[in-house]
Amino acid sequence: MTSRASLTFADGSPVRAASAIAAFAGGWLIAQDDATHAAWWRGDSITPVRVIEPIEGLETFSAAAGTKHLKPDFEAACVMPGGAVLLLGSGSSPARTRMSLVTTAGFSVADLRPLYEEVAAAFGIPFGRLNLEGACLIGDRLRWFQRGNAAAGTSTACVDVDAAALLAAMTDGPVPRGAVPVGEVRRYDLGRVEGVTLAVTDALALPDGRVLVSAAAEDTPNAFDDGPVVGAALALLDDDGVVATAGLGLTKVEGIAVRTVTDDGLELVAVVDADDPDVPSEHLALRLWW
């Protein structure tokens, strides 16, 4: 880790619940999973960008206010062809099956619950146990990662979906089952920390076809409630399994993106959620090599 700093908007308010980061229009788009706005970070400036309309008249959501169940929970951000960023809801409740396609001109939102139900079926789990927290584009496929939870009976896994069909579904109205083809499932064992399973919090595709994921060992019984984090890591994956891991201590990285590709590794930008709406999220600069 070469640097670490807080994320605040120009008015001094905190960037809250940073859950994903993606390159966007000369800067970075940071998803806030409990708000209707993302944060657009360019140089020394961070400005809000609306990514979904108010939900029941609210712009932010929290357990303390009794509104956590309403939050859109955008947990993954993926750069699509043309530079738009697709924000994907986690699917961990019926309110969290929306996606938002964000451009500099605006956004479009679609509720894709039938697709989420198909993904749950592919994983062999009930819809209520979904918790999709990472996504990356590999060729013409979106690789989508389930954050496993041994206590809830789910494993860390990913599934490929047709990216062009997914983008078409964003604009074609109601999405019937089967409209977005769901492909192969891969499962991964990232290990454990103090008996708690390491599970994916974000994913990015590398130029050589492998995938880098961030992971956290969070002691929680389900996909809805927060719990203590007892460890965190980065893991390098290929189609057959885990190639290598690097520990991050207790730093629960929620989003990662490539800043620079080097001869022997990567320079990354990452975001960390403080799990407290009054405390700013952080950004990290990471140097990774192998």
Long-range contacts (C-beta under 8 A, 24 or more apart in sequence): 1-251, 1-284, 1-285, 1-286, 1-287, 2-285, 2-286, 2-287, 3-284, 3-285, 4-282, 4-283, 4-284, 4-285, 5-282, 5-283, 6-280, 6-281, 6-282, 7-39, 7-41, 7-46, 7-271, 7-280, 7-281, 7-282, 7-283, 8-46, 8-280, 9-39, 9-46, 9-47, 9-48, 10-45, 10-46, 10-47, 14-277, 14-278, 14-279, 14-280, 14-281, 15-39, 15-46, 15-280, 15-281, 16-60, 16-277, 16-280, 16-281, 17-273, 17-275, 17-277, 17-281, 18-254, 18-255, 18-271, 18-272, 18-273, 18-281, 18-282, 18-283, 19-73, 19-74, 19-75, 19-76, 19-133, 19-254, 19-255, 19-271, 19-273, 20-74, 20-75, 20-76, 20-77, 20-87, 20-202, 20-254, 20-255, 20-271, 21-77, 21-255, 21-256, 21-257, 21-269, 21-270, 21-271, 21-283, 22-77, 22-78, 22-79, 22-85, 22-255, 22-257, 23-79, 23-257, 24-79, 24-83, 24-85, 24-102, 25-83, 25-104, 28-257, 28-269, 29-77, 29-85, 29-102, 30-255, 30-271, 30-281, 31-74, 31-75, 31-76, 31-77, 31-87, 31-255, 32-74, 32-281, 33-71, 33-72, 33-73, 33-74, 33-75, 33-90, 33-273, 34-60, 34-61, 34-62, 34-68, 34-71, 34-73, 34-277, 35-59, 35-60, 35-61, 35-71, 36-60, 36-72, 38-74, 38-87, 38-102, 41-283, 49-102, 50-107, 51-87, 51-100, 51-102, 51-107, 51-109, 52-98, 52-100, 52-107, 52-109, 53-109, 55-95, 60-277, 62-277, 64-277, 69-93, 69-95, 70-95, 71-95, 71-96, 72-96, 72-98, 72-100, 74-100, 75-131, 75-132, 75-133, 75-134, 75-254, 76-132, 76-133, 76-134, 76-135, 76-144, 76-145, 76-202, 76-203, 77-135, 77-255, 78-135, 78-136, 78-137, 78-142, 79-137, 80-137, 80-163, 80-167, 86-135, 86-142, 86-166, 86-167, 86-170, 88-132, 88-135, 88-144, 89-132, 90-130, 90-131, 90-132, 90-133, 90-223, 91-116, 91-119, 91-120, 91-127, 91-130, 91-131, 91-132, 92-130, 92-131, 92-223, 92-224, 93-128, 93-224, 99-170, 101-167, 101-170, 108-170, 108-171, 110-169, 110-170, 110-171, 110-175, 112-166, 112-169, 112-175, 112-180, 114-175, 114-176, 114-177, 114-179, 115-161, 115-166, 115-169, 115-175, 115-179, 115-180, 115-182, 117-177, 118-177, 118-178, 118-180, 118-182, 119-144, 119-146, 119-159, 119-161, 119-182, 122-159, 122-182, 122-185, 123-154, 123-157, 123-159, 123-185, 125-153, 125-154, 129-153, 129-154, 129-223, 130-223, 131-223, 133-200, 133-201, 133-202, 133-254, 134-158, 134-200, 134-201, 134-202, 134-203, 134-213, 134-214, 135-203, 136-203, 136-204, 136-205, 136-211, 137-163, 137-205, 138-205, 138-209, 138-211, 140-164, 141-183, 142-166, 143-203, 143-205, 143-211, 145-200, 145-203, 145-213, 146-200, 147-199, 147-200, 147-201, 147-223, 148-197, 148-199, 148-200, 149-197, 149-199, 149-220, 149-221, 149-222, 149-223, 150-196, 150-197, 151-220, 151-221, 151-222, 152-221, 152-222, 152-223, 155-187, 155-188, 155-189, 156-187, 156-188, 156-189, 156-190, 156-197, 156-198, 156-199, 156-200, 156-215, 157-185, 157-186, 157-187, 157-188, 158-185, 158-186, 158-188, 158-200, 158-203, 158-211, 159-183, 159-184, 159-185, 159-186, 160-184, 186-239, 188-235, 188-237, 188-241, 188-242, 189-241, 189-242, 190-215, 190-233, 190-235, 190-242, 190-245, 191-233, 191-242, 191-245, 192-217, 193-217, 193-230, 193-231, 194-230, 194-231, 196-230, 196-231, 198-231, 198-232, 198-233, 198-235, 201-252, 201-253, 201-254, 201-255, 202-253, 202-254, 202-255, 202-256, 203-256, 204-256, 204-257, 204-258, 206-258, 206-266, 207-261, 209-238, 210-236, 210-237, 210-238, 210-243, 211-236, 211-237, 211-238, 212-236, 212-237, 212-256, 212-266, 212-288, 213-237, 214-248, 214-253, 214-254, 214-255, 214-256, 214-270, 216-252, 216-253, 218-252, 226-275, 234-286, 234-288, 236-290, 244-290, 246-288, 251-284, 253-284, 256-286, 259-285, 262-289, 264-289, 264-290, 265-289, 265-290
